[in-house]
Amino acid sequence: MPSREKPRLMGNRFVSTAAIAVFLVILAGFAGLLLNPLNTLALIEPCIQWFQPSASSANIERFHVMIRDFGHFLIPAAAFGILVIGPLRNRPLFAFGLCVSFAVIDESFQNFMPGRTGSIADVAIDTSGAMFAYFAYLAIIKLLKLRKYPAHA
């Protein structure tokens, strides 16, 4: 390897590692404090009451739980997408492992936060979101290869 490419490669690795670290810190901020159930309920309840003024508190709570579970699915899926488009390009298994690891760590830390509890079910939903994104990524890559090389179909 020429001597000029070695510093560039190290610089790219540093930028990728720093980008992943910043991404995880931002995600942890959202998961830890900003997406606390009381905070999300304060956002969701007025919206539900605007669309359905006669909604009971039980229906509001059910809808709130559904939205939170969808968030547990969507956030890791989006995180996976951001990682494979950005710093972990061409390393989808590592990105998937990072998303699953983050889910486990996040839910574990929630046991030590006031008003939060960690949940194995949330880890499973997070993992399924990342897995869905992983399979979508593989399908997109396959489609792009078929478009580029249609004779190999």
C-alpha positions in Angstrom: 0.0 0.0 0.0 1.4 3.4 -0.9 2.4 5.6 2.0 -0.2 8.3 1.2 -3.1 5.8 1.4 -2.3 4.6 4.9 -3.0 7.9 6.7 -6.1 8.4 4.6 -7.3 4.9 5.6 -6.6 5.7 9.3 -8.4 9.0 8.9 -11.5 7.3 7.4 -11.6 4.7 10.2 -11.3 7.5 12.8 -14.2 9.5 11.1 -16.3 6.3 10.9 -15.7 5.4 14.6 -16.4 9.0 15.7 -19.6 9.1 13.6 -20.8 5.8 15.2 -20.0 7.1 18.7 -21.8 10.4 18.1 -24.8 8.5 16.6 -24.9 6.2 19.7 -24.8 9.1 22.1 -27.6 10.9 20.3 -29.6 7.7 20.3 -29.0 7.1 24.0 -30.2 10.6 24.7 -33.4 9.9 22.9 -33.9 6.5 24.4 -32.9 7.5 28.0 -34.6 10.8 28.8 -36.4 12.3 25.8 -38.5 9.3 25.0 -39.6 8.7 28.6 -43.2 7.3 28.6 -44.4 10.5 30.3 -42.8 12.7 27.7 -44.2 10.7 24.8 -47.7 10.6 26.4 -47.6 14.4 26.8 -47.0 14.6 23.0 -49.4 11.8 21.9 -52.4 12.5 24.2 -53.3 16.0 22.7 -53.0 14.6 19.2 -55.3 11.7 20.0 -57.8 14.0 21.7 -57.7 16.4 18.7 -58.6 13.5 16.3 -60.9 11.7 18.7 -62.2 14.1 21.4 -64.3 11.4 23.0 -61.4 8.9 23.4 -61.3 7.3 26.8 -58.2 7.2 28.9 -57.9 3.5 28.3 -58.0 4.0 24.5 -55.4 6.7 24.8 -53.2 4.5 26.9 -53.6 1.6 24.3 -52.8 3.9 21.4 -49.8 5.3 23.4 -48.4 1.8 23.9 -48.9 0.9 20.2 -47.0 4.1 19.2 -44.2 3.4 21.6 -43.9 -0.2 20.3 -43.8 1.1 16.8 -41.0 3.4 17.8 -39.1 0.4 19.3 -39.4 -1.1 15.8 -38.8 2.0 13.7 -35.8 3.6 15.5 -33.5 0.5 15.2 -34.6 0.1 11.6 -33.7 3.7 10.9 -30.5 3.4 12.9 -29.5 0.3 10.8 -30.2 2.2 7.6 -28.2 5.2 8.7 -25.3 3.0 9.7 -25.1 1.0 6.4 -25.5 4.1 4.3 -22.9 6.0 6.3 -20.0 4.8 8.5 -20.7 1.0 8.2 -21.2 0.8 4.5 -20.6 -2.7 3.2 -20.7 -4.0 6.8 -24.4 -4.8 7.4 -23.8 -7.6 9.9 -21.7 -5.3 12.1 -24.4 -2.6 11.8 -27.1 -5.2 12.8 -25.0 -6.4 15.7 -24.5 -2.8 16.8 -28.2 -2.1 16.8 -29.0 -5.3 18.8 -26.2 -4.5 21.3 -27.5 -1.0 21.7 -31.0 -2.4 22.4 -29.7 -4.7 25.1 -27.6 -2.0 26.7 -30.3 0.6 26.5 -32.9 -1.7 28.1 -30.4 -2.7 30.8 -29.6 0.9 31.7 -33.3 1.7 31.9 -33.5 -0.4 35.0 -31.3 2.2 36.7 -33.2 5.3 35.6 -36.0 6.7 37.6 -39.4 6.0 36.1 -38.1 3.5 33.6 -37.9 -0.3 33.4 -36.0 -2.4 30.9 -37.9 -5.0 29.0 -37.0 -8.1 27.1 -40.0 -7.6 24.9 -38.6 -4.2 23.9 -35.3 -5.8 23.0 -37.2 -8.2 20.9 -39.1 -5.5 19.1 -35.9 -3.4 18.6 -34.2 -6.5 17.2 -37.0 -7.2 14.9 -36.9 -3.7 13.5 -33.1 -4.0 12.9 -33.7 -7.4 11.3 -36.4 -6.0 9.0 -34.1 -3.3 7.9 -31.3 -5.8 7.4 -33.5 -8.0 5.1 -34.7 -4.9 3.3 -31.1 -3.8 2.8 -30.2 -7.3 1.4 -33.2 -7.1 -1.0 -32.3 -3.6 -2.2 -28.7 -4.7 -2.8 -29.9 -7.8 -4.7 -32.2 -5.6 -6.9 -29.5 -3.1 -7.6 -27.2 -5.9 -8.7 -29.9 -7.4 -10.9 -30.4 -4.0 -12.5 -26.7 -3.6 -13.1 -26.1 -7.1 -14.3 -29.4 -8.4 -15.7 -27.8 -11.5 -17.4 -26.8 -12.9 -13.9 -30.4 -13.2 -12.8 
